[in-house]
Amino acid sequence: MEGDFKQYTETAELLKVLAHPVRLCIVKGLIEKGSCNVSHMQGCLELPQSTISQHLQKLRAAGIVKGERNGLEITYSIADERVGKFIDSLFNE
């Protein structure tokens, strides 16, 4: 075991952000689709745009997703490949 807990702290923070059903669904959807905007997510999740935006803000702050602006629209995609591998391992049967 290592005495340096920095790596474990960062990983634990990543897991905390992912430990919400809506955020897991957003991340899994982005992995499957590649990228999409909030309007598309809103149609799939049937949640208010403001709720989805709040979850996306947390995912962005953690470095899990990134947004690319095109005019007024922001398209989101996965920013951290580790997350993609982790989510795949959780949902692959």
TAFENBEL-V298321 format. One record per pair of residues at least 4 apart in sequence whose C-alpha atoms are under 7 Angstrom apart, sorted by the first residue. I is the first residue (numbers start at 1). J is the second residue. D is the distance in Angstrom with one decimal. If there is no record, write none. Layout:
I | J | D
I | J | D
This chain:
5 | 9 | 5.9
6 | 10 | 6.2
7 | 11 | 6.2
8 | 12 | 6.0
9 | 13 | 6.2
10 | 14 | 6.3
11 | 15 | 6.2
12 | 16 | 6.2
13 | 17 | 6.4
14 | 18 | 6.4
14 | 62 | 6.6
15 | 19 | 6.0
17 | 58 | 7.0
17 | 59 | 6.8
18 | 23 | 5.9
18 | 24 | 5.7
20 | 24 | 6.1
21 | 25 | 6.1
22 | 26 | 6.2
23 | 27 | 6.1
23 | 55 | 6.1
24 | 28 | 6.0
25 | 29 | 6.0
26 | 30 | 6.2
27 | 31 | 6.2
28 | 32 | 6.3
28 | 87 | 6.7
29 | 33 | 5.9
30 | 34 | 5.2
30 | 35 | 5.3
30 | 36 | 6.9
30 | 77 | 5.8
30 | 78 | 6.5
31 | 78 | 6.7
31 | 84 | 6.4
34 | 77 | 6.1
35 | 75 | 6.3
35 | 76 | 5.3
35 | 77 | 4.5
36 | 40 | 6.4
36 | 75 | 5.1
36 | 76 | 5.5
36 | 77 | 7.0
37 | 41 | 6.5
37 | 74 | 5.9
37 | 75 | 4.5
37 | 76 | 5.9
38 | 42 | 5.9
38 | 49 | 6.8
39 | 43 | 6.4
40 | 44 | 6.4
41 | 45 | 5.9
42 | 46 | 5.4
42 | 47 | 5.6
42 | 48 | 6.6
42 | 49 | 6.0
47 | 51 | 6.6
47 | 52 | 6.9
48 | 52 | 6.6
49 | 53 | 6.1
50 | 54 | 6.2
51 | 55 | 6.5
52 | 56 | 6.1
53 | 57 | 6.1
54 | 58 | 6.6
55 | 59 | 6.3
56 | 60 | 6.0
57 | 61 | 6.1
58 | 62 | 6.3
59 | 63 | 6.4
59 | 64 | 5.2
59 | 65 | 5.7
60 | 64 | 5.8
60 | 65 | 5.0
60 | 66 | 5.9
63 | 79 | 6.4
63 | 80 | 6.7
64 | 78 | 6.1
64 | 79 | 5.3
64 | 80 | 5.3
64 | 83 | 6.9
65 | 76 | 6.6
65 | 77 | 5.5
65 | 78 | 4.4
65 | 79 | 4.6
65 | 80 | 7.0
66 | 76 | 5.6
66 | 77 | 5.6
66 | 78 | 6.2
66 | 79 | 5.4
67 | 74 | 5.8
67 | 75 | 5.4
67 | 76 | 4.4
67 | 77 | 6.5
68 | 74 | 5.3
68 | 75 | 5.2
68 | 76 | 6.4
69 | 73 | 5.8
69 | 74 | 4.3
69 | 75 | 6.4
70 | 74 | 6.1
81 | 85 | 6.5
82 | 86 | 6.1
83 | 87 | 6.0
84 | 88 | 6.0
85 | 89 | 6.2
86 | 90 | 6.4
87 | 91 | 6.3
88 | 92 | 5.6
